[in-house]
Amino acid sequence: MLTRSGPDDFRSFMSTFCTGVTVITAVGRDGRPHGLTCTSLASVTVRPPTLMVCLDVRSGTLAAVRDSGRFAVNLLHEGGRRAAEVFSSAVPDRFERIPWCLGKTGQLWLMEDAFAVAECRVAEAVAVGDHVAVFGEVVNVEQRDHIPLLYGMRRFASWENPVTAAEPVP
């Protein structure tokens, strides 16, 4: 076994953790939409419903989240790979390439690529290294049945035979 502990080693380690793919969106002070692909999402508590996303301190999306005090978490479905790639790139016209609409509380929903969206109010933000952990109290959820887009081992995937909640787990 090889023991290492540098940033590249940590990045390699985390790449083996498979997760769902989200796009975090927010409206900036200037009224412009901002968004980025994010796999750093965690459920924090059910009462009140709160989640956490981790955003780079240099991110324009983080600035929009801080300015507005609100954001949306778009859970991408298996057909949302293009949206994931667009929002992980540096292209300036992301919201012209991917269809979106406003959710019930005015947050940005990627309506064709996300099967679910959680609209959030910022409850707290904590700087940790070169990222900020943003805790969002969920104020509205919209959801449709769909198979989630997954990411791990530096590639996209989806379940071939997803188990529904109604099916018993052996």
N, C-alpha and C positions, 0 to 999 in steps of 0.2 A: 504494500500500500504506500502511495506517495502522499506526503503531507505538504500542503502549500497554503498560503493565506493572503495572497495579493488580490487586487481588484479584479484582474482577469480570471483568477481562480474562482472568486465568488460569483462573477458573472456566468462562468461555465457551470458552476454548481446550480445556480438558480434557473439556468436554461433547461435543466432536466425536470423542473417542476411544471407539470401541465396544469393549465388554468383556462378559464373562459376568457374571451376577448371583449373588451369594452372600448367605447369611445366616450371620453369625458367632454362635455360641451358646456359653454357658458357665453353669456353676452357681455361684452366689454363696456366700459364707461362711455365709449363713443357709439354704442349701439351695434357694433360689428360682432358677428359670431366668431367664436374661437373653439378649437377642439383638438384633441390628440388621442391616439390609440394608447390604451393603458391596460396592463394585465395585473397591476398592483391594486387589487380591490379586496376588501375583507368586510364581512359582517361583524359589527361590534356588539350591538344589543338590540333586543326586540322592543324593550320599553325604555325610552322611546325608540322607535325604529331608527337605527343609526348605522351608517357604513363608513368606511374609510378608504380613501384613495391617496396614492402617493404621487406627487407631481414635482418635476424638476424645478428648482428655484428660478431658472432662466426662462421658463415657459410663459408665453403670452397667454396661454389658457389659465395658468395659475394666477396671473395678474388679473384676468377677467373674473375669475372666481373670487378673488379677494375684493375687487372693486364692487361687484354686484352682491356678494354674500350668498350667491346661489349657483347651482350647477346641476347638470343632469348626467346620469350614468346610463349609457345606451348599451344593452347587452346584445352583441351581434349574433345573428343566426348563421347557420352553416353556409349560406349564400352571401355573407357579408365580408368575404375576404378582401374584395376590392376596396371597400370602405376602410377596413383595417389598414391596408397598405397606403391609401391616400392620406389618412390621418396620421400615419407614422412617418410620412415624408415631409419635405420642406416646401411643398408647393403652396403658393399663397392663396390659390382659388379653391380650396378644399370644399367650401360650401356651394360652389358653382358646379362641382363635379358629382356631388352626392346629394340626392333629394332629402329635404328635411321639412319639418313643420314645427309649430310651437305647441307644446303640451299644455295641459290645463292650467299650470301656474306660470306659463310663459317661458319655459326652458326649451332648448332645442332637442328635437327628437328626430333621429335618422330613420324615418318611417318605413323605408324599403329594406334597410339592412339590419335594423334592430328589432328583435321580437319582444323586447321589454325595455322600459325606461323607468328610472326612478328619479323624480325631481326632488332636489334636496336644498335645504337651507344650511349654510355653514354654521356648525355649532362650535367648532374650535379648529385651530390650525397650529401645528407644532413643527418647527424646523428641526430636521434631523440630517446632519451632513449636507449633501447637495440637493436634498429633496425636502418637501413639506408634506407631512401627513395631514390631510384635510378630513375632518370628521363632519359628515353631513347627516342631518336629521331628515329622514325621508318624509316628504309632505304629500306626495302623490306617486302612485305606481300604475302604469298601463302595461298590460301583458297579453300576448297571443301565444298559442301553442306553436312551438317550433323547436328544431334541434339546434343547440348552441354551437357556435364556432369555438374550437379549442386551439390552444397554442402551447407547444412544448417541444423540446429538442430542436428549437429554432425552425419549426415548421407548423403549418396550420393543419387541422384535422377535424373530424366530427365522428360521433358515434355511429357505427354501422347499424346497430340494433338497440336504440335507446330503450331503457326501462321507464315506463310511466309510473307516476306516483301510485296509481291504483294497483299495480302489479306487486305481489309479495316478493320480498327479497329472500333468497334461500339462506 
